Amino acid sequence: MRAGAIFLAFFLLFTCASIAVPVPLFPGNMVQTWLDVPYINAIVNGLTYGFITWILFFFVSRRIEKSVE
């Protein structure tokens, strides 16, 4: 459950940041170039960086739980 909240929080953070600050950020700028759809770069950036943060949180929390046992 915490991992889902982490993903949602960072998805929203990176999506809003990509919309608010018009700086090309990988990989969203590549997808927007290919598809030419407005705001697709913000969604792709939110998904990408939210997923990366979720994976890091998942592995770190798993390692902490194993070390406590």
Secondary structure as GFF3:
##gff-version 3
##sequence-region A 1 69
A	DSSP	alpha_helix	2	20	.	.	.	ID=ss1
A	DSSP	alpha_helix	28	35	.	.	.	ID=ss2
A	DSSP	alpha_helix	40	68	.	.	.	ID=ss3
###
